[in-house]
Amino acid sequence: MRTVNFYLLRHGKVEGAPALYGHTDVLVDSDKQQAICQALLELPLAIKKVVSSPLKRCSDLANLLNQTQPQCQLVVDDAFKEINFGRFDGVPFEDIDQDWSQLEQFWQNPALSPLPEAEPLEDFYLRVSQGWQKLLNNSEHDTLLICHGGTIRMILAHTLGLDWTNAKLFSTLHIGNQSLTHIRITVADQLYPQVCSIGAPLTTS
């Protein structure tokens, strides 16, 4: 019997006007990325593997960590991208006027009221949960996963057996920028997960 720790880090606050940033490849300020990297290095974590979403707000940080900790294995995995918000993806909220009702309906029931041309919530959940299960099955060492708020919510829904269609996962469960969610897996006759913390703020200078 052994344990493996998974630390799910939501990326830092992105540059740009407030909007739904899904697959839109926005950046986190380079100084902020450096500060997040330094804060991670100061934590007493025995990480030997870093997995990242390919979007630059995540992968830029993963590359920084890899430069300072080259002994850590670095893997980039499309499974952990944020949901694609379709026509609303990357559009500043201030530019959404006559379509605002569609956005309201989505927040109230994201599974049954998808945004135009967006990735269906079920597809998102399946993509993330399958990627997560594959990661669990193939990881022998403590791992840092750098990803997105929606991705972490889907992982928690899968781990806790929650209804992934529940709008409160998005409207009520707060996963802040540069916060850590810790899931410990005990490996025995099967995998036994334990959610140790959710959305703990990562202090940066």
C-alpha positions, 0 to 999 in steps of 0.5 A: 500500500502506498499514497500518491499526492496530487496538487491541482493548481489553478493558473494565475489571473489572466491579462485582459478584460473580464470574460469567459476564457476557455480555449482562448489562449490568454496569458498570465503576466510574466512577473506573476508567473515568476511569483507563483513559481517561487511560491510553489518552490517554497512549499514542502511538496515532494513533486516529481511530475508536473502535468499541464494544460497546453494553454499558455496560462498554464504551460508557461508556468509549467515550463518555468518550473521545469527550468528550475526543477529539470528532474521533474517529469513534464507532461502536457495533456489536452485532456485538462484544457478548460471548457470551450465556451464557443462564440462567447469564448474570450469575448469581454462581458462588456461587449455582450448585450443582446446575448446576455440572456443566453449567458444567464441561462447557461449559468443557471443550467449549464448542461441543458443550456449550452452556449452557441458553438460551445463544448457540451458540458457532458463532453467536457466532463468526460474529457476531464474525468477520463484524463484524470483517471488515466493520470491516476493509473499512470502516476507513481509519484506526487504530481502537480497538475496545472489547469483551470477552474472548470477542470478542477470542478469536474475532477472534484465532481468525479472524485466525490461522485457529485452531479456534474450537471449541478450549476452550483459547481460553477456558481457556488464552489469557489476555485480561486486563481493560483489556489491549490486543491489537494487530493491524496490517493491510497493505492491498494487493491484499488485506488482510494481517493481523499480530498484533503483541501479545496482551493487553498490560496497560494501566497505569492510575494 
